[in-house]
Amino acid sequence: MIAMSFAKNCSFCNANIKPGTGTMLVRNDGSILYFCSDKCKKNMLKLKREPRKLKWTNKYVKGGIKIK
């Protein structure tokens, strides 16, 4: 039997999470969230911040989001 582990992406900052690290959170509705660090987990769940507005995330958008 071959055990394969896939690298996941952080639900907040979109960084790659190496196998054996990070945190997986399963909500009551069945959705799964992956976090690379406690910093990302707190920013998303407790502080309710938008990752597109934080420069240290990979989801950051310079100049804001344009709506058509």
C-alpha positions as CSV (number, residue, x, y, z in Angstrom):
1,M,0.0,0.0,0.0
2,I,1.4,3.4,-1.0
3,A,0.6,6.3,1.4
4,M,0.4,9.6,-0.6
5,S,0.2,12.9,1.1
6,F,-0.6,16.0,-0.8
7,A,0.5,19.5,0.1
8,K,-2.5,21.7,1.0
9,N,-2.8,25.5,0.7
10,C,-3.6,27.7,3.7
11,S,-7.3,28.9,3.6
12,F,-6.2,32.4,4.7
13,C,-2.8,33.3,3.1
14,N,-2.8,30.7,0.3
15,A,0.8,29.5,1.3
16,N,1.8,25.9,0.8
17,I,1.5,23.7,3.9
18,K,4.1,20.9,4.1
19,P,2.8,17.4,5.1
20,G,2.8,17.0,8.9
21,T,2.5,20.7,9.7
22,G,-0.4,23.1,10.0
23,T,-3.9,22.8,11.4
24,M,-7.0,21.4,9.8
25,L,-10.4,22.8,11.1
26,V,-13.7,21.1,10.2
27,R,-16.7,23.4,10.7
28,N,-20.1,22.1,11.8
29,D,-21.4,22.5,8.2
30,G,-18.7,20.1,7.0
31,S,-16.4,22.7,5.3
32,I,-12.7,22.1,5.9
33,L,-10.2,24.9,6.5
34,Y,-6.4,24.5,6.5
35,F,-4.1,26.9,8.3
36,C,-0.3,27.1,8.0
37,S,0.1,28.9,11.3
38,D,-1.7,30.1,14.3
39,K,-1.3,33.7,13.0
40,C,-3.5,32.8,9.9
41,K,-6.1,31.0,12.1
42,K,-6.5,33.9,14.4
43,N,-6.7,36.5,11.6
44,M,-9.4,34.6,9.8
45,L,-11.6,33.2,12.7
46,K,-11.1,35.6,15.6
47,L,-10.2,38.9,14.0
48,K,-12.2,38.3,10.8
49,R,-9.7,40.0,8.6
50,E,-9.8,40.0,4.8
51,P,-6.6,38.4,3.4
52,R,-6.7,40.5,0.2
53,K,-6.0,43.6,2.4
54,L,-2.9,42.2,4.2
55,K,0.5,42.6,2.5
56,W,2.0,39.4,4.0
57,T,-0.5,37.1,2.4
58,N,-0.3,35.7,-1.1
59,K,-3.9,36.8,-1.8
60,Y,-3.0,40.5,-1.4
61,V,-4.2,42.8,-4.1
62,K,-2.3,46.1,-4.6
63,G,-4.6,49.1,-5.1
64,G,-7.8,47.3,-4.1
65,I,-10.2,45.1,-5.9
66,K,-11.9,46.5,-9.1
67,I,-15.6,45.8,-9.5
68,K,-17.0,45.7,-13.0
